[in-house]
C-alpha cells in the first residue's frame, strides 16, 4: 500500500472549486428517477444517460474531481466502445465505486438498518482497482425517530464503515465514509445535531480502532438540518453553523477534506448551504460537494431519454456543477441562478 499515492488521490478529490459527482444510484433508485421522466430503465438507457454526463467535457474538467459509479456502470462501455471509466479519466476526474450492497433490517432494533457487503469485499476491491477505481464509498443510514437511533444501530454501522475503510486502504483505494443521518421525520434541528455528533464520534472511534489512517479517507457528511416534516425549518446560516460545529468537534484535522451529500434537499438549498459553510473562516479542512440529485436533477429532466436533448441536458448539468463549484469556494450568489435562467 503506497500511502503517498492514497494521499494524492484524497487531496485531488477535494481540489478547490471541484466536487464529486455521485452517479452511483442503485438499479432501484435510478428506475424511480427514470419513471419520473417516463423513460424505461434499461441497461442501454442507463448507460446513455451516464455517458451524457461524463461527456459534458467542460463541466467535468472544470468542476468535477471524481465520479462515484455503481457496479453496473464501472464495467460498461460508451456507445463507441470506450469504457465509461476512460471517459471519466480523460476529463481529468477520478473514477470511484460504491461498494456497499445496500441495507438490511438490524436484528433486535425495530425501524433501524445496517449496511451489508463486507463479505468478499477484498476480492471485489482488487477487481475495481484493476478497472481504474481509486476511491470507494460505503453508506450507512441513521434514522431519527421515536427512541431511535439506538446505540446498537450507531455502533453496528460505525463498525462496518471502519472495516470497509480498512479494507480499502489495504487495497490502495481511498475510502469515502458516508454515515447519512436522514432528514425524513419531524425532528428538530437540535435533535439532528445531537444525533449527527454522536454518529460521527462513533465512526471516528471505530476507524481509529481499525487503524484507518485519517489522512487517506474522506468523510461524506449529511448536513445538520430540520426534519423534513418539522414546522420550523432552520435557515441557511443556522444549518451552516450547526453543521460546522459538529464537524469541528468530531473530524480529525488530519482529514484531507469533507464532502457533503444533498440528501433530498432542493438543488438550490444544497448549493446555498454549502456556500455558507465554505465561506466560514478558519476551517481545518476544505469542504465541497458529493451530490447526486442536486447535481443531476435539471439534466435528467431536460434529457428525457431523447438524443436530441443531449446538448441542452449537458448545459443544465454544466450550470449546476458550476454553481456548486462556486459554492465550494464560498463564491456563490443567488442572483447567479437567475442570470442562467
Secondary structure, DSSP 8 states (H G I E B T S, - for coil): --HHHHHHHHHHHT-TT-EEEEE---HHHHHHHHHHTT----HHHHHHHHHHHHT-HHHHHHHEEEEEE-HHHHT-B-TTS-BHHHHHHHTT-EEEEE----EEE-TT-TT-EEE---TTHHHHHHHHHHHT--EEEEEEEE--BTTBS-HHHHHHHHHHHHHHHHHHHHTT-EEEEEEEE---SS--HHHHHHHHHHHHHHHHHHHHHTT--GGGEEEEE------TT-S----HHHHHHHHHHHHHHHS-TTSSEEEE--TT--HHHHHHHHHHHHT-SS-SSEEEEEESHHHHHHHHHHHTT-GGGHHHHHHHHHHHHHHHHHHTTT---HHHHHHH-
